[in-house]
Amino acid sequence: MSFERLVEKLRDNDVVLWVGAGFSLYAGMPSANTLRDLIINNCTEEEKGYFENQSLSEVASTFVDMRNGSRNELHKILQSAIDIEPKSINAHQLIADIPQINLIVTTNYDKLFEEAYGRDISPIITDSQLPLATKRTQLYKIHGDINVPESIVLTSTDYTNFFRNQNKPLWNKIKTLLAEKTIIFLGYSLSDQNIDFLFENVINDIGSFQKEPYLVAPNLPKHILNRLSQKRINYIDMTGEKFTEKIYEEVKKNS
């Protein structure tokens, strides 16, 4: 029933897609673990000893410290992994072909949505770009863009600043969208710190006015399903690619 309800919301133009790194893996984009390993592999043998049991954001922070605060080398590593020719953008193109989806929030740095939509999308990275977002679809890149180095949110300090700056115009706009629309989380797991932050802070602020959110992910274990239920999140057991294929078919069926 969750999927059928969601299709109706899509037909009614009542959704915001919130897209994470897992959705871009099929295109050849790196996972968090892959990025972590790439950064470590660009270190000397002596430096590698400092990274044991560190998360990606911690590894990025340590790496920048080792480079005397310079982020240039870190960005080059990211760019070599992300600013590449994708293997495919089929799933992104299916989303672009659904006119009812015109609001997307992403924590991804890649350009896959821009490539799929062409001129019909307005990427928004900073507050100053909000008045310029006049295209059919608005893409809020809240962790930055690979071609705008200063916008990238990756180190522990970046995340601290990101989570603190919730009163900026860009975040206020996103909070309004979350209060008005149904959120579909795509390409995330509940272990992702961004999702945890959203559920514990932003969505709680919306409170009883919040519409029921959906999480699309394959084969989640029972204890995670219990957690979803406690947070009143609808679960759809599908990969991101399968989900986009099915919603495309369903929405187009009666259009």
C-alpha positions in Angstrom: 0.0 0.0 0.0 2.9 2.4 0.7 4.0 2.4 -2.9 0.5 2.9 -4.2 -0.1 5.9 -1.9 3.3 7.3 -3.0 2.4 7.1 -6.6 -0.8 9.1 -5.9 1.3 11.8 -4.2 3.6 11.9 -7.2 0.7 12.4 -9.5 -0.4 15.2 -7.3 3.0 16.9 -7.5 3.3 16.5 -3.7 6.8 15.2 -3.3 10.4 16.3 -2.6 13.2 13.8 -3.5 16.0 13.8 -0.9 18.8 12.0 -2.7 22.0 10.5 -1.2 25.2 8.9 -2.5 23.7 5.4 -2.8 21.6 6.5 -5.7 24.6 7.5 -7.8 26.6 4.3 -7.4 25.1 2.7 -10.5 26.6 5.6 -12.5 30.1 4.9 -11.3 30.2 7.5 -8.5 32.2 6.5 -5.4 30.7 5.3 -2.1 31.8 6.9 1.2 34.2 4.0 1.8 35.7 4.3 -1.6 36.4 8.0 -1.1 37.9 7.3 2.3 40.2 4.7 0.8 41.2 7.1 -2.0 42.2 9.8 0.4 44.3 7.4 2.6 46.0 5.9 -0.5 47.2 9.4 -1.3 49.2 9.5 1.9 52.7 8.3 2.8 53.1 5.0 4.7 53.8 7.0 7.9 50.7 9.1 7.5 48.5 6.1 6.9 49.0 5.0 10.5 46.9 7.9 11.7 43.6 6.9 10.0 42.7 3.7 11.9 38.9 3.4 12.5 38.2 6.9 11.2 35.1 7.8 9.3 35.3 9.6 5.9 34.8 13.0 7.5 37.4 12.3 10.1 39.9 11.0 7.4 39.2 14.2 5.4 39.9 16.4 8.4 43.1 14.6 9.3 44.2 14.8 5.7 43.7 18.5 5.5 45.5 19.0 8.8 48.4 17.0 7.3 48.5 19.4 4.4 48.7 22.4 6.7 45.1 23.3 6.3 45.1 23.3 2.5 42.1 21.6 0.8 43.6 21.7 -2.7 44.9 18.1 -2.7 41.7 16.8 -1.1 39.6 18.4 -3.8 41.8 17.0 -6.5 41.2 13.5 -5.1 37.4 14.1 -5.0 37.4 15.5 -8.5 39.3 12.6 -9.9 36.6 10.2 -8.5 33.5 12.3 -9.1 34.0 14.6 -12.1 34.1 11.8 -14.6 32.1 10.4 -17.5 29.3 8.4 -15.8 28.7 4.7 -16.8 24.9 5.6 -17.1 22.5 8.3 -16.1 19.4 6.2 -16.9 17.8 6.4 -13.4 18.4 10.2 -13.3 16.9 10.6 -16.7 13.8 8.7 -15.7 13.3 11.2 -12.8 13.9 14.1 -15.2 11.1 12.7 -17.5 8.5 12.8 -14.6 7.3 16.4 -14.7 5.6 16.1 -11.3 9.1 15.8 -9.7 10.4 19.4 -9.6 12.0 19.6 -6.2 15.2 17.7 -5.4 17.5 18.0 -2.4 20.8 16.2 -2.5 23.9 15.7 -0.5 25.8 14.5 -3.6 28.5 16.5 -5.2 28.1 15.0 -8.7 26.5 16.6 -11.8 24.2 13.7 -12.8 21.0 15.5 -12.3 22.3 18.5 -14.2 23.3 16.2 -17.1 19.9 14.4 -17.1 17.8 17.6 -17.0 19.9 19.8 -19.2 18.6 23.3 -19.2 15.4 22.5 -17.3 17.1 22.5 -13.8 18.3 25.3 -11.5 21.1 24.0 -9.2 21.1 25.9 -5.9 24.3 25.8 -3.8 24.3 29.1 -2.0 21.7 31.6 -0.6 22.4 34.1 -3.4 21.2 31.5 -6.0 17.7 31.2 -4.6 16.2 34.2 -6.5 17.8 32.8 -9.7 16.1 29.4 -9.5 13.6 29.9 -12.2 13.8 26.6 -14.2 11.2 23.8 -14.1 13.1 21.8 -11.4 15.1 23.1 -8.5 18.1 21.1 -7.2 19.3 22.0 -3.7 22.9 20.8 -3.4 23.2 21.2 0.3 26.7 19.6 0.6 28.1 21.5 -2.4 29.1 20.9 -6.0 32.3 19.1 -7.1 33.1 22.1 -9.4 32.7 24.6 -6.6 35.5 23.6 -4.1 34.6 26.1 -1.4 31.1 24.7 -1.2 32.0 21.1 -0.4 30.9 19.7 3.0 33.2 16.8 3.9 35.5 17.3 6.9 34.2 17.1 10.5 34.4 20.9 10.8 32.4 21.2 7.6 29.6 19.0 9.1 29.7 20.9 12.4 29.2 24.2 10.5 26.6 22.7 8.3 24.5 21.4 11.2 24.8 24.7 13.0 23.7 27.0 10.2 20.1 26.2 10.1 18.8 29.7 10.0 20.2 30.6 6.6 17.7 31.5 3.8 18.6 28.3 1.9 17.7 26.1 4.9 14.6 28.0 5.7 13.4 27.4 2.1 14.2 23.7 2.5 12.3 23.5 5.8 9.3 25.1 4.1 9.4 22.4 1.4 9.6 19.7 4.0 6.6 21.0 5.8 4.5 21.3 2.6 5.6 18.2 0.7 6.0 14.5 1.1 9.7 13.5 1.4 11.2 10.5 -0.4 14.6 9.5 0.9 16.5 7.8 -1.9 20.0 6.4 -1.7 20.3 6.5 2.1 20.5 4.2 5.0 19.5 5.1 8.6 23.1 4.9 9.6 23.8 8.0 7.5 24.5 11.0 9.8 22.6 13.3 7.5 19.4 11.2 7.9 19.9 11.0 11.6 20.2 14.8 11.8 17.1 15.3 9.7 15.0 13.0 11.8 16.2 14.3 15.1 16.2 18.0 14.3 14.6 19.3 11.1 11.7 17.0 10.9 11.0 17.2 14.6 10.8 21.0 14.3 8.0 20.5 11.7 6.3 18.3 14.2 2.6 17.4 13.7 2.5 19.4 10.4 4.8 16.9 8.8 3.5 14.7 6.0 4.5 11.0 6.1 8.0 10.5 4.8 9.2 7.5 2.8 12.5 5.7 2.7 13.4 3.7 -0.4 16.2 1.1 0.2 16.6 -2.7 -0.4 16.6 -5.5 2.1 16.7 -3.5 5.4 17.1 -5.7 8.5 14.2 -6.1 11.0 15.8 -3.9 13.7 16.0 -1.0 11.2 12.4 -1.6 10.1 11.4 -1.3 13.8 13.2 2.0 14.0 11.5 3.2 10.8 8.1 2.3 12.3 8.9 4.2 15.5 9.7 7.3 13.5 6.5 6.9 11.4 8.5 6.5 8.2 7.0 4.4 5.4 9.4 1.8 4.0 9.6 0.8 0.3 11.8 -2.3 -0.2 13.5 -1.5 -3.6 16.8 -0.3 -5.1 16.9 3.2 -6.3 17.0 2.1 -9.9 14.0 -0.2 -9.6 12.1 2.5 -7.8 12.7 5.1 -10.5 11.6 2.5 -13.2 8.4 1.7 -11.3 7.3 5.2 -10.5 8.1 6.3 -14.1 5.9 3.4 -15.4 3.1 4.2 -13.0 3.0 7.9 -13.3 3.1 7.7 -17.1 0.5 5.0 -17.3 -2.4 7.4 -16.8 -0.9 10.6 -18.0 
